[in-house]
Structure formats: C-alpha cells, structure tokens
Amino acid sequence: MGGGMSPTSHESASGGASPSSWREPRPALFVRGGTAYVTDPGKKEVHAVDLGTGEKTATGTLPGVPNELSGVVAES
C-alpha cells in the first residue's frame, strides 16, 4: 500500500501516529480568505490567524471540546 496510513501500525507514511479513533479531539483547521481558524481542544479554544502575517488576531473560548470545524458565509 503506497503512502497514507499503514493498516497494521496506525502510523502515517511520515512516521506520525494517528489518533486511535477519528472521533478523538485534535486540532482542526478551516481557512476563509486570508484567515486560518485553528482549534485547541485541550483549552477549548479557537484561534483566528492572519495568513499574511502569521499573527493570532482573535481567540474564542468554546463551551465544549471542539472536534470539527467548518464555516459559512452570511449574506444580508
């Protein structure tokens, strides 16, 4: 089997271990325009990062541990 995950060792082709379950909390990434949104499950936070400067522009505290991240565009 080329690249990707090893079905027997649960390690990626790059050597990093995968979560034992896809449902385990882990950092998630969503990009819209020039901003990346990154979750921190351990702190129950989501951060906005300016892709041009690499600076964190905002942090929000979540009521629970984030597991997935998505976004929509609101039109008025």
C-alpha positions as a Markdown table, in Angstrom:
| # | Residue | x | y | z |
|---|---|---|---|---|
| 1 | Met | 0.0 | 0.0 | 0.0 |
| 2 | Gly | 1.6 | 3.3 | -1.1 |
| 3 | Gly | 1.6 | 6.4 | 1.1 |
| 4 | Gly | -1.0 | 7.3 | 3.6 |
| 5 | Met | -1.8 | 5.2 | 6.6 |
| 6 | Ser | -0.3 | 1.8 | 7.5 |
| 7 | Pro | -3.3 | -0.5 | 8.2 |
| 8 | Thr | -1.3 | -2.5 | 10.7 |
| 9 | Ser | 0.7 | 0.0 | 12.7 |
| 10 | His | -1.7 | 3.0 | 12.7 |
| 11 | Glu | 1.2 | 5.3 | 11.7 |
| 12 | Ser | 1.2 | 7.7 | 8.8 |
| 13 | Ala | 3.7 | 7.3 | 6.0 |
| 14 | Ser | 5.5 | 10.3 | 7.5 |
| 15 | Gly | 6.0 | 8.4 | 10.8 |
| 16 | Gly | 3.5 | 10.2 | 13.0 |
| 17 | Ala | 0.9 | 8.2 | 14.9 |
| 18 | Ser | -2.7 | 8.6 | 14.0 |
| 19 | Pro | -5.5 | 9.0 | 16.6 |
| 20 | Ser | -6.8 | 5.6 | 17.6 |
| 21 | Ser | -10.2 | 6.9 | 16.7 |
| 22 | Trp | -11.2 | 9.6 | 14.2 |
| 23 | Arg | -13.5 | 10.9 | 16.9 |
| 24 | Glu | -10.7 | 11.8 | 19.3 |
| 25 | Pro | -10.3 | 15.6 | 19.7 |
| 26 | Arg | -7.4 | 17.0 | 17.7 |
| 27 | Pro | -6.6 | 20.4 | 16.2 |
| 28 | Ala | -8.8 | 21.3 | 13.3 |
| 29 | Leu | -8.1 | 23.9 | 10.6 |
| 30 | Phe | -10.5 | 26.0 | 8.5 |
| 31 | Val | -9.4 | 28.7 | 6.1 |
| 32 | Arg | -11.5 | 31.5 | 4.7 |
| 33 | Gly | -9.9 | 34.3 | 2.7 |
| 34 | Gly | -6.7 | 35.4 | 4.5 |
| 35 | Thr | -7.7 | 33.9 | 7.9 |
| 36 | Ala | -7.0 | 30.5 | 9.3 |
| 37 | Tyr | -9.1 | 29.2 | 12.1 |
| 38 | Val | -7.4 | 26.7 | 14.3 |
| 39 | Thr | -8.9 | 24.8 | 17.3 |
| 40 | Asp | -7.1 | 23.9 | 20.5 |
| 41 | Pro | -9.1 | 21.0 | 22.0 |
| 42 | Gly | -7.1 | 21.0 | 25.2 |
| 43 | Lys | -8.0 | 24.6 | 26.0 |
| 44 | Lys | -11.5 | 24.5 | 24.4 |
| 45 | Glu | -10.4 | 27.4 | 22.2 |
| 46 | Val | -10.5 | 28.5 | 18.6 |
| 47 | His | -7.9 | 31.0 | 17.2 |
| 48 | Ala | -8.0 | 33.2 | 14.2 |
| 49 | Val | -4.6 | 33.6 | 12.5 |
| 50 | Asp | -3.8 | 36.2 | 9.8 |
| 51 | Leu | -2.2 | 34.2 | 7.0 |
| 52 | Gly | -0.3 | 37.2 | 5.7 |
| 53 | Thr | 1.5 | 38.0 | 9.0 |
| 54 | Gly | 1.1 | 34.7 | 11.0 |
| 55 | Glu | -0.2 | 36.8 | 13.9 |
| 56 | Lys | -3.1 | 35.5 | 16.1 |
| 57 | Thr | -5.8 | 38.1 | 15.7 |
| 58 | Ala | -8.5 | 36.6 | 17.9 |
| 59 | Thr | -9.2 | 33.8 | 20.4 |
| 60 | Gly | -12.6 | 32.5 | 21.4 |
| 61 | Thr | -13.5 | 30.1 | 24.3 |
| 62 | Leu | -15.8 | 27.3 | 23.4 |
| 63 | Pro | -18.4 | 25.7 | 25.7 |
| 64 | Gly | -17.1 | 22.2 | 24.9 |
| 65 | Val | -14.2 | 20.4 | 23.3 |
| 66 | Pro | -14.1 | 21.1 | 19.6 |
| 67 | Asn | -13.9 | 18.1 | 17.3 |
| 68 | Glu | -14.6 | 19.5 | 13.8 |
| 69 | Leu | -14.6 | 23.0 | 12.3 |
| 70 | Ser | -16.4 | 24.5 | 9.3 |
| 71 | Gly | -17.7 | 27.9 | 8.2 |
| 72 | Val | -20.4 | 29.6 | 6.1 |
| 73 | Val | -20.7 | 33.0 | 4.5 |
| 74 | Ala | -23.6 | 35.1 | 5.8 |
| 75 | Glu | -25.3 | 37.4 | 3.4 |
| 76 | Ser | -27.7 | 40.2 | 4.5 |
